Amino acid sequence: MSKVISIAIPKGGVGKTTTAVNLASCLAAAEKRTLLIDMDPSGSCSVSLGIENENINGDIFDVLNFHKSIPQVIQKTELENLDFVPSKIINYQDEERLARISNNINLLNNIIQQQLNTYKFIIIDTPPYLKGSTSLALAASNSVIIPIKSGNYSLIALKKMINYILWIRNNYNPGLKIEGILHTMYESNTKVSTITEKRLYSKFGKYVFNCTIPKNSTIAESTYFGKPVVLYDAKSKGAESYLRLSQELIMRNKLCPILLIYPSL
């Protein structure tokens, strides 16, 4: 039975897609059969995995439109245990169609149910906004990983994200949990990181991953070569941090799941 995890927060530039790609890759490297689904219309996961648009014969939105099934649009990757469902919205009409599709909030959940016995983890990358395809992803997920970087704007976005998770729980998916809050682009010994870390642990301590993702040039470099960082440079600090994250996630899922309890900010 798969664990379905969305990577989501209504803010760009916090390492959301980077986390989705590299976490999925490290889970696959740990021999956990993993499916990565790109629900972000920008299609950045494909870039990070080195998959060119012209080589994509179908995507998640073809599946949501019932034009194709998930097995028909799966792309194989360099990692034996990692499969990928891309996103390839190319024009305004496609975006309009997606907005209409998103009104059926349980659509993705119904589709994913067919894949639950095939994969250990299903990781869903979402766009940097709520509603739309993010709602579809959250309604289909068991839990959410919320990546944030140091700074007050990220903490504000975190509060919005938690409120939205609560709304999804109350209206569509009562089992939705916070898998964890992940501090990305972390720079130790800086005042903004220290302040952010204190706020996180004082308000959300039980949800914060022990592992942090450092600000690391190798992670950014790997996207230019179309490889997850664990394949680009497995000995880099970036690769080591995502490997630790994958192990922490695996261990957390051997324990009792954590229910969402809303903390005050």
PECOR-V891320 format. One record per backbone hydrogen bond with DSSP energy under -1.0 kcal/mol. CO is the residue of the C=O (numbers start at 1). NH is the residue of the N-H. E is the energy in kcal/mol with one decimal. If there is no record, write none. Layout:
# PECOR-V891320
{{CO NH E} {CO NH E}}
This chain:
# PECOR-V891320
{{3 122 -2.6} {4 142 -2.6} {4 143 -1.7} {5 124 -2.7} {6 145 -2.9} {7 126 -1.2} {9 11 -2.2} {15 19 -2.1} {16 20 -2.4} {17 21 -2.7} {18 22 -2.3} {19 23 -2.7} {20 24 -1.9} {21 25 -2.1} {22 26 -2.1} {23 27 -2.5} {24 28 -2.0} {25 29 -2.4} {26 30 -1.4} {27 32 -2.3} {28 31 -1.9} {33 120 -2.6} {33 121 -1.8} {34 83 -2.5} {35 123 -2.6} {36 85 -3.0} {37 125 -2.7} {40 43 -2.2} {44 48 -2.1} {45 49 -1.4} {46 51 -2.9} {47 50 -1.3} {52 55 -1.6} {53 56 -1.8} {59 63 -1.4} {60 64 -2.4} {61 65 -1.3} {62 67 -2.8} {62 68 -1.2} {63 66 -1.7} {70 73 -1.4} {75 84 -2.1} {79 82 -1.8} {81 34 -3.1} {83 36 -2.6} {84 75 -3.7} {85 38 -2.7} {86 60 -2.8} {91 95 -1.5} {92 96 -2.3} {93 97 -2.2} {94 98 -2.3} {95 99 -2.0} {96 100 -1.6} {97 101 -2.5} {98 102 -2.3} {100 103 -1.4} {101 104 -2.0} {103 105 -1.3} {104 107 -2.0} {106 110 -2.3} {107 111 -1.7} {108 112 -2.9} {109 113 -1.6} {111 114 -1.3} {112 115 -2.9} {115 118 -1.9} {115 119 -1.1} {120 3 -2.1} {121 35 -2.3} {122 5 -3.0} {123 37 -3.1} {124 7 -2.8} {125 39 -2.5} {127 129 -1.3} {131 134 -1.6} {132 136 -1.6} {133 137 -2.1} {134 138 -2.6} {135 139 -2.4} {142 177 -1.5} {143 6 -2.3} {144 179 -2.4} {144 180 -1.5} {145 8 -1.9} {146 182 -2.4} {148 184 -2.9} {151 155 -1.4} {152 156 -2.2} {153 157 -2.3} {154 158 -2.3} {155 159 -1.8} {156 160 -1.9} {157 161 -2.4} {158 162 -2.5} {159 163 -2.2} {160 164 -2.2} {161 165 -2.5} {162 166 -2.3} {163 167 -1.9} {164 168 -2.6} {165 169 -2.7} {166 170 -2.5} {167 171 -1.6} {168 172 -3.1} {168 173 -2.8} {173 176 -1.9} {177 144 -1.5} {180 146 -2.4} {181 209 -2.5} {182 148 -2.9} {183 213 -2.8} {186 215 -1.9} {190 194 -2.2} {191 195 -2.5} {192 196 -2.3} {193 197 -2.7} {194 198 -2.2} {195 199 -2.3} {196 200 -2.6} {197 201 -2.5} {198 202 -2.1} {199 203 -1.9} {200 204 -3.1} {204 207 -2.3} {204 208 -1.1} {207 181 -2.1} {213 186 -3.0} {216 220 -1.0} {217 221 -2.6} {218 222 -2.1} {221 224 -1.2} {222 227 -2.1} {228 231 -1.7} {228 232 -1.8} {229 233 -2.8} {233 236 -1.7} {236 240 -2.5} {237 241 -2.1} {238 242 -1.9} {239 243 -2.3} {240 244 -2.1} {241 245 -2.2} {242 246 -2.3} {243 247 -2.0} {244 248 -2.5} {245 249 -2.6} {246 250 -2.3} {247 251 -2.4} {248 252 -2.6} {249 253 -1.7} {251 254 -1.6} {252 255 -1.1}}
